[in-house]
Amino acid sequence: MGYKVFLLNYGCSVNRAEGEVIAGLLTNQGFTIVDNEAEADLVLINTCGVKTPTESKILHKLSTISNDKKVIVTGCLPKIIGVDGIMKVRNVEAVLGPAAGEEVVKAVQEVLEGRRYVNLRDERFSNLLPCIREKPVIGKIVISQGCTGACSYCATRFARGKLRSYSIDEIVSAIRKHIEEGAREIWLSSQDNSVYGLDIGSNIVELLENVDRINGIFLVRVGMMNPIGILRNLDTLVGVFKKKRFFKFIHIPLQSGSNKVLRDMNRGYSVEDFIKIVSKLRSGIPKISIETDIIVGYPTEEDHDFEETLRIVREVKPDFLNISKFYPRPNTPASKLQKLPTEVVSMRSRTLSKVGMDIKEEMNRAWIGWEGVALVDETGTIPGSFIARNIYYKPIVLKQPVKIGSFVYVRIVSSKPNFLIGEVLEEDLDSGRVMDLLEDA
């Protein structure tokens, strides 16, 4: 066929997984995926619509693409701002929603034959479709589409729809496929992993227990889980996370330390619920890494609400803290509220960022002297360096030459707020040694 496609992916790990499937499908159909726009016949943008700054970045990119290129837009953004919202920036050749899978191939073929194509129906691609992994050692698997929530600020639910879980059999088969192809790290992703299976008579614990029974040397990162869903399975979830197959890492968004603001956000849980979850996890797995998200500047957030957020963050001491300024998203209840002054939101963001950085620095210092097994999963930004992850998903910078996809035995010699620095004591551990070391993690 000979056509060349430049694929741009934005957004979360679900979007990245869908982008990998798009690349795999197009390659299987004879298209060539290129890494720059200039040599492409067609530009395909896989979009995200969670935040206004991301939307602005995507639309700016769309406006700068050369007029001699055919353009297809897919992902969440078209379902959030509409086809017209895309077309007013550029008169693109095709528009698709998220999780389009094989529909993308049809759209590309239609466009290259001179026809326009629009399809915003809810889709759910198969995890068993061909894919080209961005990082060969990491296999990304989507365990469900959509969610059960109705958060007042969120537009993603308009794009992804109601919860639609994949079967355990399909997920297990997809993991086996990735492992056979050389993956050593598996990401289980969705809009909210905690509610997996509610629509099919299952739950996240049942899924993880089945994943744990898969043969092979690999580790599993369980993606974001909302507190309201975790509470349903808290005791059994702690037990599953203790198993050596799983990274001792959990991403639980708090969003605000004020119960009033959480009610206004329609989050469905309290600050006390969040603290209960973290306490239970740390009681069972003392070193578990906690990641959380905070939205600063929600329209009803007053000074004392923000002070509560600061207090809770200082109390919980998350290992990873993601801070987002509030931006109104189309057709959400929160978009109808009066925004806080920009300078207030910016000041709160800076204040919380400083607190978060201090906590990360403190938490990472405590790892100096630790020894254990780590999986090398990517190259570092410094030439000749590599990034490995220990069982607690801590990023460890290694300056010695090591093989990506190998397990190494390391010692942490120093730390920075965002990463640890290690030295390799043993390279390329064999499978038996890896499992013995993980047993004691």
C-alpha positions as CSV (number, residue, x, y, z in Angstrom):
1,M,0.0,0.0,0.0
2,G,2.9,2.3,0.8
3,Y,1.0,5.0,2.8
4,K,2.7,6.6,5.8
5,V,0.9,7.6,9.0
6,F,2.1,9.9,11.7
7,L,0.3,8.9,15.0
8,L,0.1,11.4,17.9
9,N,-1.2,10.1,21.2
10,Y,-2.3,12.3,24.1
11,G,-3.6,11.5,27.6
12,C,-3.9,8.6,30.0
13,S,-2.6,5.0,29.9
14,V,-5.9,3.9,28.4
15,N,-5.4,6.3,25.5
16,R,-1.8,5.1,25.1
17,A,-3.0,1.5,25.0
18,E,-5.5,2.4,22.3
19,G,-2.8,4.2,20.4
20,E,-0.7,1.1,20.4
21,V,-3.6,-0.9,19.0
22,I,-4.1,1.7,16.3
23,A,-0.4,1.4,15.3
24,G,-0.6,-2.4,15.3
25,L,-3.8,-2.5,13.2
26,L,-2.5,0.0,10.6
27,T,0.9,-1.8,10.4
28,N,-0.9,-5.1,9.8
29,Q,-2.8,-3.5,6.9
30,G,0.4,-2.4,5.2
31,F,0.7,1.2,6.4
32,T,4.0,2.5,7.8
33,I,4.0,4.4,11.1
34,V,6.5,7.2,10.9
35,D,7.9,9.4,13.7
36,N,7.6,12.8,12.1
37,E,4.8,14.6,10.3
38,A,6.8,15.8,7.4
39,E,7.1,12.4,5.7
40,A,3.5,11.3,6.5
41,D,0.7,11.1,4.0
42,L,-1.8,11.1,6.9
43,V,-1.8,12.5,10.5
44,L,-3.8,10.7,13.1
45,I,-4.4,12.4,16.4
46,N,-5.6,10.3,19.3
47,T,-7.0,12.9,21.7
48,C,-7.7,13.4,25.4
49,G,-10.4,15.7,26.8
50,V,-9.8,15.6,30.6
51,K,-8.2,19.1,31.0
52,T,-8.6,22.4,29.2
53,P,-4.8,22.9,28.8
54,T,-4.6,19.5,27.0
55,E,-7.5,20.4,24.8
56,S,-5.8,23.7,23.9
57,K,-2.5,21.9,23.1
58,I,-4.3,19.4,20.8
59,L,-6.3,22.1,19.0
60,H,-3.2,24.2,18.5
61,K,-1.4,21.2,17.1
62,L,-4.4,20.5,14.8
63,S,-4.2,24.1,13.5
64,T,-0.5,23.8,12.6
65,I,-0.6,20.6,10.5
66,S,0.3,21.3,6.9
67,N,-2.6,21.7,4.6
68,D,-1.3,19.0,2.3
69,K,-1.8,16.3,5.0
70,K,-5.0,14.3,5.5
71,V,-6.0,14.4,9.1
72,I,-8.0,12.0,11.3
73,V,-9.0,12.9,14.9
74,T,-10.0,10.1,17.3
75,G,-10.2,9.7,21.1
76,C,-12.2,11.5,23.8
77,L,-12.1,15.1,22.6
78,P,-14.6,14.8,19.7
79,K,-17.3,13.5,22.0
80,I,-16.7,16.3,24.5
81,I,-16.5,19.3,22.2
82,G,-18.3,17.7,19.3
83,V,-17.4,17.3,15.6
84,D,-18.1,21.0,15.1
85,G,-15.6,21.9,17.8
86,I,-12.9,20.0,15.8
87,M,-14.0,21.3,12.4
88,K,-13.9,24.9,13.4
89,V,-10.2,24.5,14.0
90,R,-9.5,22.4,10.9
91,N,-11.7,20.8,8.3
92,V,-10.4,17.3,9.0
93,E,-11.1,14.2,6.9
94,A,-12.4,11.9,9.6
95,V,-13.6,12.0,13.2
96,L,-13.9,9.0,15.6
97,G,-14.6,8.6,19.3
98,P,-12.4,6.7,21.8
99,A,-11.6,2.9,21.7
100,A,-12.3,2.9,17.9
101,G,-10.0,-0.1,17.3
102,E,-10.6,-1.6,13.8
103,E,-12.9,1.3,13.0
104,V,-9.7,3.4,12.6
105,V,-8.5,1.2,9.7
106,K,-11.9,1.7,7.9
107,A,-11.6,5.4,8.4
108,V,-8.1,5.6,7.1
109,Q,-9.1,3.6,4.0
110,E,-12.1,5.8,3.4
111,V,-10.1,9.0,3.7
112,L,-7.3,7.7,1.4
113,E,-10.0,7.0,-1.2
114,G,-11.2,10.6,-0.9
115,R,-14.3,10.2,1.3
116,R,-15.0,11.8,4.7
117,Y,-15.8,9.6,7.7
118,V,-17.5,10.3,11.0
119,N,-18.4,7.8,13.7
120,L,-18.8,8.7,17.3
121,R,-20.6,5.5,18.4
122,D,-19.5,3.9,21.7
123,E,-16.9,1.3,20.8
124,R,-14.9,-1.3,22.7
125,F,-11.9,-2.7,20.9
126,S,-10.5,-6.1,21.7
127,N,-7.4,-6.4,23.8
128,L,-6.4,-9.3,21.5
129,L,-5.9,-7.0,18.5
130,P,-2.4,-6.5,17.3
131,C,-0.5,-3.7,18.9
132,I,2.9,-2.0,18.7
133,R,4.1,-1.3,22.2
134,E,5.7,2.2,22.8
135,K,8.0,0.6,25.3
136,P,8.7,-3.1,24.4
137,V,8.9,-4.3,28.0
138,I,5.5,-2.7,29.0
139,G,2.2,-4.3,28.0
140,K,-0.8,-2.0,28.5
141,I,-4.2,-3.7,28.9
142,V,-7.6,-1.9,29.2
143,I,-9.8,-3.9,31.6
144,S,-12.9,-1.8,31.1
145,Q,-14.4,1.2,29.3
146,G,-16.4,3.9,31.1
147,C,-17.2,4.4,34.8
148,T,-20.1,4.4,37.3
149,G,-19.5,7.9,38.6
150,A,-21.0,11.3,37.9
151,C,-18.3,13.7,39.2
152,S,-19.5,17.3,38.7
153,Y,-16.3,18.5,37.0
154,C,-15.6,15.5,34.7
155,A,-16.4,15.4,31.0
156,T,-14.6,12.1,30.3
157,R,-17.8,10.2,31.2
158,F,-19.5,11.8,28.3
159,A,-16.8,10.4,26.0
160,R,-16.4,7.0,27.6
161,G,-19.9,6.2,28.7
162,K,-21.2,3.7,31.3
163,L,-19.1,0.9,32.6
164,R,-18.3,-1.9,30.2
165,S,-15.9,-4.5,31.6
166,Y,-13.9,-6.9,29.5
167,S,-14.1,-10.6,30.5
168,I,-11.5,-12.1,32.8
169,D,-10.7,-14.6,30.1
170,E,-10.0,-11.9,27.5
171,I,-7.8,-10.0,29.9
172,V,-5.8,-13.1,30.9
173,S,-5.4,-14.0,27.2
174,A,-4.1,-10.5,26.4
175,I,-1.6,-10.7,29.3
176,R,-0.3,-14.0,28.1
177,K,0.0,-12.6,24.6
178,H,2.1,-9.7,25.8
179,I,4.3,-11.9,27.9
180,E,4.9,-14.2,25.0
181,E,5.9,-11.2,22.9
182,G,8.5,-10.1,25.5
183,A,6.7,-7.8,28.0
184,R,7.8,-8.0,31.6
185,E,5.6,-5.2,33.0
186,I,1.8,-5.3,32.6
187,W,-0.3,-2.2,33.2
188,L,-4.0,-2.8,34.0
189,S,-5.8,0.4,33.1
190,S,-9.3,1.9,32.8
191,Q,-11.2,5.0,33.9
192,D,-11.6,3.4,37.4
193,N,-10.1,0.0,38.1
194,S,-12.0,-0.2,41.4
195,V,-15.4,-0.8,39.8
196,Y,-14.1,-3.4,37.3
197,G,-16.6,-6.2,36.8
198,L,-19.7,-4.7,38.5
199,D,-21.6,-4.9,35.2
200,I,-20.6,-8.6,34.6
201,G,-20.9,-10.1,38.1
202,S,-17.2,-9.9,38.9
203,N,-14.9,-7.6,40.7
204,I,-11.3,-6.3,40.7
205,V,-10.1,-8.8,43.3
206,E,-11.4,-11.8,41.2
207,L,-9.6,-10.4,38.2
208,L,-6.3,-9.9,40.0
209,E,-6.4,-13.4,41.6
210,N,-6.7,-14.8,38.0
211,V,-3.9,-12.6,36.8
212,D,-1.7,-13.9,39.7
213,R,-2.1,-17.4,38.4
214,I,-0.6,-16.7,35.0
215,N,2.8,-18.3,34.5
216,G,5.8,-16.2,33.7
217,I,8.3,-13.7,35.0
218,F,6.5,-10.4,35.0
219,L,5.1,-7.7,37.3
220,V,1.7,-6.0,37.3
221,R,0.9,-2.3,37.9
222,V,-2.7,-1.8,38.8
223,G,-4.0,1.6,37.6
224,M,-6.1,4.2,39.2
225,M,-8.9,3.2,41.6
226,N,-11.4,5.6,43.2
227,P,-12.0,5.3,47.0
228,I,-15.7,4.5,46.7
229,G,-14.9,1.4,44.8
230,I,-11.9,0.3,46.9
231,L,-14.1,0.4,50.0
232,R,-16.2,-2.5,48.6
233,N,-13.1,-4.8,48.5
234,L,-10.6,-3.2,50.9
235,D,-9.6,-6.2,53.0
236,T,-9.3,-8.7,50.1
237,L,-7.6,-6.0,48.0
238,V,-4.8,-5.6,50.5
239,G,-4.3,-9.4,50.5
240,V,-4.0,-9.4,46.7
241,F,-1.5,-6.6,46.7
242,K,0.7,-8.5,49.0
243,K,1.3,-11.1,46.3
244,K,4.7,-10.9,44.7
245,R,3.2,-10.5,41.2
246,F,1.9,-7.0,41.9
247,F,3.8,-3.7,42.4
248,K,3.2,-2.4,45.9
249,F,1.8,0.8,44.4
250,I,-1.7,2.2,44.3
251,H,-3.1,5.3,42.7
252,I,-6.1,6.7,44.7
253,P,-7.3,10.2,43.8
254,L,-8.4,12.3,46.8
255,Q,-9.2,15.4,44.8
256,S,-9.8,17.5,47.9
257,G,-9.2,17.4,51.7
258,S,-12.5,19.1,52.4
259,N,-15.6,16.9,52.8
260,K,-17.7,19.9,51.7
261,V,-15.8,20.2,48.4
262,L,-15.9,16.4,47.9
263,R,-19.7,16.6,48.2
264,D,-19.9,19.5,45.8
265,M,-17.7,17.4,43.4
266,N,-20.2,14.5,43.8
267,R,-17.3,12.1,44.6
268,G,-19.3,9.8,46.8
269,Y,-16.7,9.3,49.6
270,S,-15.3,11.3,52.6
271,V,-11.8,12.3,53.6
272,E,-12.2,9.8,56.4
273,D,-12.8,7.1,53.9
274,F,-9.6,8.0,52.0
275,I,-7.6,8.0,55.3
276,K,-9.1,4.6,56.2
277,I,-8.0,3.1,52.9
278,V,-4.5,4.5,53.1
279,S,-4.1,3.3,56.8
280,K,-5.3,-0.2,55.9
281,L,-3.0,-0.5,53.0
282,R,0.0,0.8,55.0
283,S,-0.8,-1.5,57.9
284,G,-0.7,-4.5,55.6
285,I,2.1,-3.3,53.3
286,P,4.1,-0.7,55.2
287,K,6.3,0.6,52.3
288,I,3.4,0.6,49.7
289,S,3.7,3.6,47.4
290,I,0.7,5.9,47.4
291,E,-0.1,8.2,44.5
292,T,-3.0,10.7,44.7
293,D,-4.6,13.5,42.7
294,I,-5.7,16.9,43.9
295,I,-7.8,19.5,42.1
296,V,-7.1,23.0,43.4
297,G,-9.4,25.9,42.9
298,Y,-12.7,24.1,42.5
299,P,-15.3,26.9,42.5
300,T,-16.7,26.2,45.9
301,E,-13.2,25.7,47.5
302,E,-12.7,28.4,50.2
303,D,-9.5,29.2,52.0
304,H,-10.3,26.8,54.9
305,D,-11.1,24.0,52.5
306,F,-7.7,24.4,50.9
307,E,-6.1,24.4,54.3
308,E,-7.8,21.1,55.0
309,T,-6.3,19.7,51.8
310,L,-2.9,20.9,52.9
311,R,-3.4,19.2,56.3
312,I,-4.5,15.9,54.8
313,V,-1.6,15.8,52.3
314,R,0.9,16.5,55.1
315,E,-0.8,13.8,57.2
316,V,-1.0,11.1,54.4
317,K,2.4,11.9,52.8
318,P,1.8,10.5,49.3
319,D,4.8,9.3,47.4
320,F,3.4,10.8,44.2
321,L,1.1,13.9,44.1
322,N,-0.6,15.0,40.9
323,I,-2.0,18.6,41.1
324,S,-4.5,20.0,38.6
325,K,-5.9,23.5,38.5
326,F,-9.7,23.4,38.1
327,Y,-10.9,24.2,34.6
328,P,-14.6,24.1,33.6
329,R,-15.3,21.3,31.1
330,P,-18.2,21.5,28.6
331,N,-21.6,20.4,29.8
332,T,-20.5,19.6,33.4
333,P,-22.4,20.9,36.4
334,A,-19.2,22.5,37.7
335,S,-18.9,24.6,34.5
336,K,-22.0,26.6,35.6
337,L,-20.3,27.7,38.8
338,Q,-18.5,31.0,39.3
339,K,-14.8,30.4,38.9
340,L,-12.3,31.5,41.5
341,P,-9.8,34.3,40.6
342,T,-6.9,33.0,38.6
343,E,-4.4,34.4,41.0
344,V,-6.0,32.5,43.9
345,V,-5.9,29.2,42.1
346,S,-2.3,29.7,41.0
347,M,-1.2,30.6,44.5
348,R,-2.9,27.4,45.9
349,S,-1.3,25.3,43.2
350,R,2.2,26.7,44.0
351,T,1.6,26.2,47.8
352,L,0.5,22.6,47.4
353,S,3.3,21.9,44.9
354,K,5.9,23.0,47.4
355,V,4.3,20.8,50.1
356,G,4.2,17.8,47.7
357,M,7.8,18.3,46.7
358,D,9.0,18.5,50.4
359,I,7.1,15.2,51.1
360,K,8.6,13.4,48.1
361,E,12.0,14.5,49.1
362,E,11.4,13.2,52.7
363,M,9.9,9.9,51.5
364,N,12.6,9.2,49.0
365,R,15.4,9.9,51.4
366,A,14.1,7.0,53.5
367,W,15.0,4.6,50.7
368,I,18.7,5.3,50.8
369,G,20.5,2.1,51.7
370,W,17.7,-0.2,50.5
371,E,18.7,-3.3,48.5
372,G,16.5,-5.4,46.3
373,V,15.3,-6.5,42.9
374,A,14.2,-4.0,40.2
375,L,13.0,-4.3,36.6
376,V,14.7,-2.2,34.0
377,D,11.9,-0.8,31.9
378,E,13.2,2.2,29.9
379,T,16.2,4.3,29.0
380,G,16.8,7.5,31.1
381,T,16.9,11.1,29.9
382,I,20.6,11.3,30.6
383,P,22.5,9.5,27.8
384,G,23.7,6.0,28.9
385,S,21.3,5.9,31.9
386,F,18.4,3.5,32.5
387,I,15.3,3.6,34.7
388,A,14.4,0.5,36.8
389,R,11.4,0.0,39.1
390,N,11.5,-1.8,42.4
391,I,8.5,-3.8,43.7
392,Y,7.2,-0.5,45.2
393,Y,7.3,1.1,41.7
394,K,9.9,3.5,42.8
395,P,11.8,4.9,39.8
396,I,15.6,4.1,40.2
397,V,18.1,5.8,37.9
398,L,21.0,3.5,37.0
399,K,24.1,4.8,35.3
400,Q,25.6,1.4,34.5
401,P,24.8,-0.3,31.2
402,V,22.0,-2.8,31.8
403,K,19.5,-4.6,29.5
404,I,16.0,-3.3,29.2
405,G,13.6,-6.0,30.3
406,S,16.1,-7.6,32.7
407,F,15.8,-7.9,36.5
408,V,18.8,-6.5,38.5
409,Y,19.7,-6.4,42.1
410,V,20.4,-2.8,43.2
411,R,21.3,-0.7,46.2
412,I,19.9,2.9,46.6
413,V,22.8,5.3,47.1
414,S,21.1,8.7,46.9
415,S,17.7,10.3,46.2
416,K,16.0,13.2,44.5
417,P,12.4,14.3,45.0
418,N,11.3,12.6,41.8
419,F,13.5,9.5,41.7
420,L,16.1,7.4,43.4
421,I,19.7,6.8,42.3
422,G,21.0,3.2,42.5
423,E,24.0,1.1,41.7
424,V,23.7,-2.4,40.2
425,L,25.1,-5.1,42.5
426,E,23.9,-8.1,40.2
427,E,22.9,-8.0,36.6
428,D,20.4,-10.1,34.6
429,L,19.0,-12.2,37.4
430,D,17.6,-15.6,36.5
431,S,13.9,-16.3,37.0
432,G,14.4,-18.4,40.1
433,R,16.4,-15.7,41.8
434,V,13.9,-13.0,40.8
435,M,11.0,-14.9,42.4
436,D,13.0,-15.7,45.5
437,L,13.8,-12.0,46.0
438,L,10.2,-10.9,45.3
439,E,9.0,-13.4,47.8
440,D,10.6,-11.3,50.5
441,A,9.5,-7.9,49.2
